[in-house]
Every structure is written in C-alpha cells, then in structure tokens.
Amino acid sequence: MIHSLFLVNASGDIFLEKHWKSVVSRSVCDYFFEALERATEPENVPPVISTPHHYLINVLRHRIYFVAVIQSEVPPLFVIEFLHRVVDTFQDYFGVCTEAAIKDNVVVVYELLEEMLDNGFPLATESNILKELIKPPTILRTVVNTITGSTNVGEQLPTGQLSVVPWRRTGVKYTNNEAYFDVIEEIDAIIDKSGSTITAEIQGVIDACVKLTGMPDLTLSFMNPRLLDDVSFHPCVRFKRWEAERILSFIPPDGNFRLLSYHVSSQNLVAIPVYVKHNISFREGSSQGRFELTLGPKQTMGKAVESVLVSSQLPRGVLNANLNPSQGTYTFDPVTKLLSWDVGKINPQKLPSLKGSMSLQAGASKPDENPTINIQLKIQQLAISGLKVNRLDMYGEKYKPFKGIKYMTKAGKFQVRT
Amino acid sequence: MEWASQLCENRGLGSKMTDSKYFTTTKKGEIFELKAELNSDKKEKKKEAVKKVIASMTVGKDVSALFPDVVNCMQTDNLELKKLVYLYLMNYAKSQPDMAIMAVNTFVKDCEDPNPLIRALAVRTMGCIRVDKITEYLCEPLRKCLKDEDPYVRKTAAVCVAKLHDINAQLVEDQGFLDTLKDLISDSNPMVVANAVAALSEIAESHPNSNLLDLNPQTINKLLTALNECTEWGQIFILDCLANYMPRDDRESQSICERVTPRLSHANSAVVLSAVKVLMKFMEMLPKDLDYYGTLLKKLAPPLVTLLSAEPELQYVALRNINLIVQKRPEILKHEMKVFFVKYNDPIYVKLEKLDIMIRLASQANIAQVLAELKEYATEVDVDFVRKAVRAIGRCAIKVEQSAERCVSTLLDLIQTKVNYVVQEAIVVIKDIFRKYPNKYESVIATLCENLDSLDEPEARAAMIWIVGEYAERIDNADELLESFLEGFHDESTQVQLQLLTAIVKLFLKKPTETQELVQQVLSLATQDSDNPDLRDRGYIYWRLLSTDPVAAKEVVLAEKPLISEETDLIEPTLLEELICHIGTLASVYHKPPSAFVEGSRGVQHKRIPARAGSGESAESSDVGQSGPSEAPPAVIPSQGDLLGDLLNLDLAPPTATVPSVQPSMQMGAMDLLGGGLDSLMGDDSDTPGGRTEVQSPQPSSDYRERELGGDIGGSPSMGAGLGAAPAAMPASLGAAPAVGGGLGDLFDLGGGVGMPTGSYVAPKTVWLLAMKGKGLEISGTFARRGGIIQMDLTLTNKAMSVMTDFAIQFNRNSFGLAPAGPLQVLTPLSPNQTIDVSLPLSTSGPVMKMEPLNNLQVAVKNNIDVFYFSCQYPLSLLFVEDGKMDRQVFLATWKDIPNENEAHFQIKDIHLNSDVASNKLQGSNIFTIAKRTVEGQDMLYQSVKLTNGIWVLAEMRIQTGNPNYTLSIRCRAPEVCQFVYLCYELVLKN
C-alpha cells in the first residue's frame, strides 16, 4: 500500500513528507527529480517512475507534485485516485491548494493525512466524515480555540463512518432547504484544416449543492435519459433503479458533490458550436508570415457564445506578431511563442477576426510545424448534448425544498488544426 | 545573525493564527525552548509546543531528542493533543525503543476506553510502533479490538493485524490472528469485510503458499454482497481478491460477472479498472455463443473510453492497460479508434501510448483515417513524438498489407518535407517495409538516394546502406554511394561499419568486375585497421569465404531473408494472459510479469486465465483449473528477445541441443535457425552480455527494429556460426585458407552431426487377430515410421493344419487416409506352424473418414481360406512428419492465433529425464523443440508437430527440475488430436 507521500513545489523542493509505514528517506525523490529534469514541460513527468526499491507515483496539481512512494504491487490507479482525493480535501479545507496554504495549516494537513490513510489503507476519504473528525480551519475558530483552549478535533465518532449511507451525516439541519443542480458539459473536439470534425465528444457532469434537512431521498428524471449510456455515478445513486427505470434515485450527501459524470461520444450527437476560418502561412524566403483568423457561431441552438478565448502556440521561428483584432485584446509572448486572444462574446452580425502579420527571424527557413488553435468558450443555459432534467422529487421529509437547475456548455480540449 | 532572527520573529508575528509560525523558529536553542514549553503547566502552551514539534517533524527536522517530554504529554483527555502525540510516537518510537515502552500502558488503557474513536485510535497507533519489544504487549488489546462490538474498531483492528504481521509474522501466526482475520470475512459489516480482505491480501503477498484467502463459493458470495455496500477503496480490494478466484463452471462465472458489471459505472477509476480485470478474466470461461458474452463485450467499451477523458496520469495507466486489452480482445475497442487520436497538448507519455494503441487497432477498415492522423502528427513540434509517428506509419504498412502502398507514398511525402529527422526516420522504416514486401517498392530507391547526404544518425545511415547493398544491382552508382561512405569508415558507429561491410560484399557478389578494389578496401579496413572484434571477425569470415568458394559466398550472403511481421511487437500470448490477470497493477503498466520486478517478490503467484469449460478435454483441463493459481507453475512464453537468446543456446551447444535433423531440409533449417539468433549475438554482445537486456527495458515496443537490423546484416547469418564453432582458427587460416573446413564446415555438418539422435520409438507387437478368429491365422503387428516412411510391421503365424497362400490386405477408410502403398509381400506359401515377418509400407493418400477413436484402423486380410477383419490403433506419432519444425515467428503467431479454448492441458507423470534428453527423444519422433527457456528453475520447451495432413500441433512442455511430472499444454486448430498427441508424448518419453 501507500508508503509515504512527498509534496514537491515548482522549484523542486520537498516541503512536506508523510510516512504511513516506516520512514523512507527523502533521497528516494532523487529519481523523481531526475525525471523532472528530463521532462521538457512540467506536465511531461511520467506518472509512474520505478526506482531500485520503490515505485514513485506522482500527480501534478496546482503546480505541486504529489509524489507517493510504494513498495509492493499496488494498483497505480488506486494511488492516483487517492492523491486526487488528497488534493480535493486540501482545496475543500483551505479554499486553495497551494504551498503557502499547506504550510500555513501544516498540522491540520498532517492530521488529515493521518486520518485518510492507515498503514497505507484508505481510512476516511469522504469529505463530510473528515470534517466531523477534523474541523476545517476558519479564522473565527482559530481565535476561539486560542481563547478557550478547545480543539479542532472532533470528540465524537463520525456517524456516517459506519452507516449504510456513509456519505451523509445525521442530524443535518437547515433553515432554508435548497437543492441546486448544475449540468455542465465540455466539448472535446479535433477539427481538421478544412473544418471537418475528426473527433468530437462531450464530457458531462451533474454537480449538486444540496442543503436539505434530515434524510431526504431524491429522485431525478430526465426528458431524454437515452443520451446517457456511459455514466459514472456517485456511490449514493441506486444503480438498479437506474438500470431498470432510468431514474436517478439517491440520498444525497450534505453539501457539494458530483452526482454523476457522463460521456457522449457518438459524433452525430455532438454539436460544434463555433467555426474557425484561418489562414496562417509563411512564404519561403520571406521573413513575414500572414495571420488571419475569423470566428463564427455554428450550432448554438440560438444561444450566445461567450467568454471566448483563442490561443495558439506559434512556431518557434516566429519573432513577433503584429495583429489587429476586430474586438477584444490579444497578447503574444515572444519567449513562449504563445498567442492568446481574449475575444469575449461572439456577435453573429459582426464576426470577430484577428488579422495581421508575423515576423520571422531574418534568414530563417519556413517553419515546419503547423500551429494548432485552442478555443475556450462558454454557452449559458444550454447543455449541448440536449440533455434536460425532467423533474426532481423529494421523499422522506415533509418540508418543501427550493430546487434549481442550471445548464452550461464549455469547450474542453477544443482544437482546430491548421 | 541578529537581524535575521529578528526578521523571523517578525514574520512569526505577521502570520499569526496560521501554522507557518512553527516553521520560523530556526534559532540554535530551539530544542531547549520546546523542552521547556512541553513541560509547561499550561495546557495551551503544551499543545502549542507539541504542534511545533510535529511541524518540525513534517519538514524533516530531527526532534527525536524530545521523546520523553512528548510522551509525558500523552496522558491527556484532550483528543487533539493525544492524536498529535501519537503522530510523534509513530515517527520516533523506532529510534527510541526503550522510551517507547513508557507509552504501552497508555495504549492498553486507551483500548478499553468507552469512546470507540479512542479505542480505534489506540489500536491504530499501536500497530505503527515498529518496535519488537513492544509488539508482544499489544497482542491482548488487539485481540479484544478484533472482537469489539463497534465495527469501526474491528475494521481498524483488521488493518492492525497486517501491520503487526509486517513487524513480526511469526507472532501473528502463533497468536492465531490470521484465523480471526479470516473470520472477519464473514463479518456483518461490509467495511470490516473489505478491510479484512485488504489485510489478508497484503499478508498473502509475503506468504505465497499459505491458503490465506481460501476462496470458495460461500466466501465469494459474501464478498459480492459486501462489494455493493462498502467504500470505493474496499471495492478495489474485494475486486482484486475476486480476480484470484477460479469459478467452477461457466454459470458461476457468469453470475459473478453479472454482479460485478455495475462497478463499471463507478466514479472511481481504480474501481472501474479492477472490475474490468475481473470481467476480462472470467469472460474467458463463458461460451462465445452465449448472448451474455456479447452483451458483456459491449459493456466493456464505454468505461474504458471514459477513463480516457480523465486526468493525464489516469489516462496513462488506463492506456497501458488498454494496450493489453486490445491485444487480447481487439473486438472490444475496434470501433473506438477516434478516442485514441492525439490532442496536441496531451503530455508526451499519453501521446506515445495513444500512438501505440492506434497501430494495434489499425485495420483495413480504418487505415485511411489512421494514416491521415499520423501524417498530421509528423508535423508536430515534439521531435520524439514526430519520430514515433513516422515509425508508426511503417508499422502500419507491415501490419495492414493492403495499406502498404499508401503508407509508402505517405512516407515519400514526408521525405519531401526535407525535415531532417523526419527523413531519417522515414528511411529507417522504409527499410523495414522492403524487408516485409521485397521487390515491390524499389521504385522509391532513387528518392531515398537523394537524401543520402542529410543522414547523420547511425540508424538511418545503416538502413540506407543496407538498402543500397540489398538492391545494388538496380542502383547504377551503388559503388560510388558506398565508396563515399567508406571514406569516413573509422568515424562511423559499429552499426554502420558492419552494415557497410556487408553491403559492399553484397555489391561485390552482384557486380564482381567493377568492385574488386572496393571490397578489398573494406575488408582490409575491417580486419586490419579496426579494433572492434565483431567487425574484424565478420571481415575475416567474408574474406575467407570469398577467397575459397565464391559460389558458397553467394549462397550465404545473398540468401533469402525471412520476412518480418508485425507479430514482433506483440506480447507473447502466455505473458499476455498473465498480464490480463493483473490488469490495473504495476505489472500491467510495465507489461512485465509481477515476478520480474516487484521488490523482494517472495514468490509471486502466476495467474492464468481459466480455461473455457466444456471444450475438448474438459476432464484434464478442469483438473488443472481446479488446482488454481497456487499450483499453476509459471507460464510465461518467453518474450521475443529471450526466445532469440535461447535459440542461441541451442545453436552453440550442438551435442545436447536439438537442431533439426531433417535430411532434406537440413541446410535450410540450420540457416533459418541461425538467422535471427546469431546476428543478435553479434549486434548485442559487444555492449550487453546475453543480448537480453532490451526486453527488460520498460518500453519493449522498439526492440524489433534492432533485431531487424541484426537480422539483415546477414543474409549472411551463417558467418557467425563459423565464429561460434571455431573462433581460434580464424587468424591463422586467413589469406588463402585451404578448405572450407573450420567454421563453415562445422556449420553445415551441424545437422548431420546431431541428426537422428535416437530414432522414433516403435511399440512392441501386439496380437491383432487371434488364431481362433482367423481360422488359424494369427496376426500381430505394430507401426513404425522409418526415414519418413510409415510402415506396418506384421507377423503372420499359421496355426492351422493347412498351407495358407494368396495373402492380400486392405484398409477401411480412416481419419488420416492411411492405405497400403503396395501389396502384402508374402511370396511363399505359409506352411503350418510357420511364422513370417512382413513390413507393409503405408501411404496417407487413401480415402479419409473420421473414425472413433481417431486413430482407429480397420483392416481386412484375405488369404486362400477366408477374409478376416480386425481393427487396431496406431500411435499418432506415425503421422508426425519430418519437416514439422515451425519457424519461431510463425510459432508465436500461430500460438496466439489458435483460440484459447483449443488448448488442452496434460500431466505426464514419472519422467526422470532432463529437458535436453527429453527433447532429443521427442525429436526422434518428429516432435521438434523450437525454443527452450528457463524460468525460476523450470524449463519450458516450445514444440511443434506437423501431421501428414498438414495439421500443426503446438505444445508447451514445462519441466521442473526434480519434479518427475511434466506439464504439457497443447494447442491445435483441430482440438480432437490433442489427446492423441499427448499419448504419443507419453509413449515416447516413457520408452
């Protein structure tokens, strides 16, 4: 199981270590540092590194490497999932997951890690159980603790720990009972030079924020549940009911949680919300290149496309770019060669464009590589797959909760090749 | 100094209310200060001090000197303080064992605390104190906690047993904790069950033979119930444990699959992958025509695709596993090619894995799409990735024959880009394409030659030189081209030098008149000016060969080379099977069997996919199946490189080895055998002993190229044989060696020398026709195969009172078309009481009809008295033909190609032969050993047999030193023959 954990910051220093079994010398991280040095980009460090006596499994989150040390055969996904859980927990507790936040709360961090893993076996990873065991730090509580000498460690056995619904604590009380669901879809797509779609898929999630008193039992039904043939559920969802009736039935955790994530891959269901017209060309023997880019809405179901951000890694030979945006602002970083254009909202009547010239190093040959254009965007009030929630019902409690559903579409990895 | 500490103070003040203040004390007397604070009367101060100590500990400062002071704080009713002290204890108890004893009492007391949280905490911490002296005090509290009324305590105690086992295994066994742990599998609380399983699995890892996780249908049922209710982590433990179970039959297998399938929708990817493992393993047992089988296949694709939309690290692990899954069951993902298309900002490790899977999924149906993508990737920024993409195009050409032309034209397009590294990669892969499809795409050579000057990498130069040498007769200025390389001969790498030497010799043999000077130049460069032994030796061999017998030289150097195939980068089938059983583990990420790399693997169990029930020899196979993973011996078909290594062993030890002894194809056989092997010796030996290292590198995918180059350095592989046989003779017999003698002679004698080691076994005659039934004629007989001819040896005895004449014989139709090849030669009449022996040659061209049993033969013998009928059974070895030695490449491909359900397992008992003797013996009966490999004291022989009707039978025989029982696995497209082949093995080995 998981032996030890080292946290390494962007400059390659170990700033925290935790051992769940015997102590492993931090020199084991040298192998990690070697791999880090070899990697051209911080993201390119291989996730699994073997050393003579250990295996190092690492994830990079918020510019911190979480390096787990294992000694025997352990499923690597288990380790990676656990590390993700650690990151989520830190973020949950401290608002952000940064080196400073971790150092500021090092004792809580230590207590958390101790509580999450016992001898390398996961112990309590559910956020609501952890919060009962170890109270998240707040300024108020710290002040109170200092004055009264009380602690931020719970004295009670967390109730959820052993119940059949370990994700929910008992005795939840709210004056305003509310349940919000966000249907968020991300489009991943590769569009080729000519504008035709090579691959397109939708990664969707339904995130919930449920603040309901007692033990509510919810059901959520969809207008078109057939869209969902590839889904992953929160453990609270009753799988059998879904299989039989295509209805989500569950006792929700308290607070924020991800109810389900789904994947729509059949291409005819994936609408492509924008098109890009581009002309990025270099002429042999000339030190100038042309750059022209125009964006337009495609299949948006009549909704506005907002927060559009276009970025592209221009070839290394490009010295500078002199461009003229019809709207928004653009920046070009001559060191990283990253061009980014903050477009904002697309007005279908007046399509945004970015035109101008690029200068190359004098005498350099025509660049070999074709830059890829990366697009981010948002469409409010639309789930691009067409998924719609039909109704939400609550059983088991008497009060009338306030219910809300929001839809949103974003671009995930949306790439246009040139 | 002064101002620095001041600064620290200030910072401490500035960041008040946060823990970072604990980091700022860097003063010299820090420890003393903390000591004072720890002993303070004020509770608050004490707690703050402990916090500071912990903070120092987390950043790796040594605060062990404070041990007694911290332990003094332990007896408190403040839970947080207690926890902090426990944290400290766990870290430092080991270094202060005497002091740690002080803590024992508190532990014992806390284990009785009314608050289950405290009881659990105590039992948890106890187990983390890795001090022998203390451990024994902890047994009693642990025993109580294992039976605690509160499941939270029980589940914590279960893990504690694993901890204790790690410290003192004997103690745990003596105290009976293992049994208590086993009982917990039946606990009413799913979390307790999950933890008990996890603890047992961890303990079992260090006790490979103990029957800790004794899985039977009852426990399986309990685990499946707990699976639905426990935490995600518990689900992983339980699924991994389930994967070790061998279901009794396909129905049980199906019911487990049905209950595991919902896990595919879990949000935790590790749960999903563990579920995939269970399903992949158990579906092997399901009959393929079952509807459920198809349903299950369909259900597997979406979760795998979903894993690819997760974070890159998860994707990486998923991709490594998908790589195995598409090799085992390509049908699952064959329509999902597009999800493996590379996004430009994927991390490089994800890109490379996706590329590999794209090639594996490439087929005629999708090749156009794949090529368009690969061409796109060839213009990316990352040089490594571009190179891999270009190589991938070559691999596609080799894999999908119909696409070869398109691939070549894509490669030519890429060469036109003139991007240096793209051109070099393209030339390397084009060489492979030439090897696969000789004489098809030579028209492109001119284009390649244009780029000669831009090649600066050894591999590309070597490839280009190979092409020039191989097609010297079609390149007008081949001599000029090679000459230009020769100028800087000594600056080239060995790879290029060797290639250049061979290429020039090839050129000379093709155009002897114009190139004499050139060949002399290169030979003298190689033999006189070089200090590389490989190069020198090869130079000498060519030299002598050319000066003694140019015809032989031509035959050797310009011999036809075996074709390469895409099989080379596939994982061996049995290793693949084992890896499928380890989906989701490190083994699956590294594509190596667990035993190969897990630290201190104290005997990792080899897992096998269960055999499909109800097919062929169900009795035997289920027998093997039942014995389960604990008994199943290592079943790793050697990976490519090893196989080569083994071939090498075979070659170089002719007296004991089993070089094919077939007269007509002897020469061919020897050449073939040496083809790959020796060259890899030449290529690799110089820097890596044994030439096996390449297989152990974590990325095995690139190794086939090296061998390819090795393989084609020859066409002259036999060179090396001479080397192996008589290296000492070399320098002396330089110049004008008198005869082919020495090395070469040995090579060609090889077959003859070893040939016919024992001859095939002939069973003693048995009585086929009793005199009573034959009106006085008694016939006994047997069958033999002699020099490729099948003979029926008959003894006819006349027990009647009158003379018998006019003998004739006829066979009924039979399974393999056996028929008399001539008349029964009984020339003189058979007088009473006279006995005569006749041998009847048989052919296999008679009419065919399937008999029951398969080897049954119905015979009619006629004489002047009557016609008599009898039936007899012949050993199948009669039908094993002399050219039954399969090429090892073909063997691997065929083995993989034959479905698993056609595999039958047998035990051959009480054989006291070592593997060499055994394989020699078998060879006498035309059972050919293609490769031998030794793993963990176990010899594995890979053998092939060909029947007269062209059926191939492949076998893997495992021989454990000291164990008289051999395990035999036989695969054949016609599974009904397996049983009879097995009988032949037994017959041959026992006699």
Interface residues (C-beta under 8 A of the other chain):
Chain A: M1 I14 F15 L16 E17 K18 H19 W20 K21 S22 V23 R26 T40 E41 E43 N44 P46 P47 V48 S50 H53 H54 Y55 I57 N58 V59 Q71 S72 E73 V74 P75 P76 L77 F78 I80 E81 F82 H84 A100 K103 D104 N105 V106 V107 V108 V109 Y110 E111 E114 D118 N119 F121 P122 L123 T125 E126 I139 T142 V143 T146 G149 T151 N152 V153 G154 E155 Q156 L157 Q161 L162 V164 P166 D188 I190 D192 I198 T199 E201 Q203 D229 D230 V231 S232 F233 H234 P235 F239 K240 E243 R258 L260 S261 H263 S265 Q313 P315 R316 D368 E369 N370 T372 N374 K413 Q415 R417
Chain B: S15 M17 T18 D19 S20 Y22 F23 K43 E44 K47 K51 I54 A55 T58 V59 G60 N78 L79 E80 L81 K83 L84 L87 N91 K94 N115 P116 L117 R124 G127 C128 R130 D150 P151 Y152 T156 V159 C160 A162 K163 D166 N189 M191 N195 A198 A199 E202 E205 E229 T231 E232 W233 I236 D240 P262 S265 H266 A267 N268 S269 A270 V272 L273 S274 P302 P303 V305 T306 S309 E311 P312 E313 L314 Y316 V317 A318 E336 K338 V339 F341 K343 Y344 N345 P347 I348 Y349 E373 E376 T379 E380 V381 D382 T417 V419 G584 T585 L586 A587 V589 Y590 P594 F597 V598 E599 V604 P698
